[in-house]
């Protein structure tokens, strides 16, 4: 048993090394806005626009192991880049926000460009501007003609959702676009306690799917970290002092290891108690290893 545990831990290590991100070494915060320090939050830069399909394609071109045919589905989910043909986004949608991106994929992109995902506090400060209690990024007035929202109908295609080109509506006080509507945006923060379905991270901002009430800045949503949706994308921040959180590779290693250890321990328990024989044990372990690493143990 100890040997098998060493094997699967080695496989995780190898896969994470293979997924190592080539950094683009961006130095100048192009298309970013400086948000002044406030409420105990240090000043920071934040992207003026949501990350687009074209920008994300640059990332997977430079990091082939994040391309659809190579990436671990256990890290990005079954709908990763849903609607893309291979590794090309849908025609005419270069400047639409990229969607169907898991938190891990968003974090990997952010690190590639030398940035970070925003914390909830950073995101909300940037969205509200200098005011405190406004409903939406522009104020309290009705969102009609001010944001992309409430677009769901039974005929909606979730593979190519009704997003709009980034920057299609007026910016907020800080010059940021689509902080309300178009897509919900991943934040760095995770829920304090994982539920039975696993680890979740926070989403803010509302999307094309949501009603006017669901667009309000105060609304907080969440989604599994290793899955994406047609309503979810992201933007990045740049911390002035350059300090980043734990890198995504270390984070993925820890997450994968914990998830696989639980499954492995359950299989060992079943074998020890005679609920399954050795052949079924080996088959179960292989089913555990392969989807998360693309390797067969036996």
PyMOL commands that set and color helices and strands:
alter all, ss='L'
color gray80, all
select helices_A, chain A and resi 2-18+53-62+64-66+73-76+103-112+120-128+213-215+248-272+278-293
alter helices_A, ss='H'
color red, helices_A
select strands_A, chain A and resi 32-35+44-47+116-117+184-190+200-204+221-224+232-233+236-239
alter strands_A, ss='S'
color yellow, strands_A
deselect
rebuild
show_as cartoon
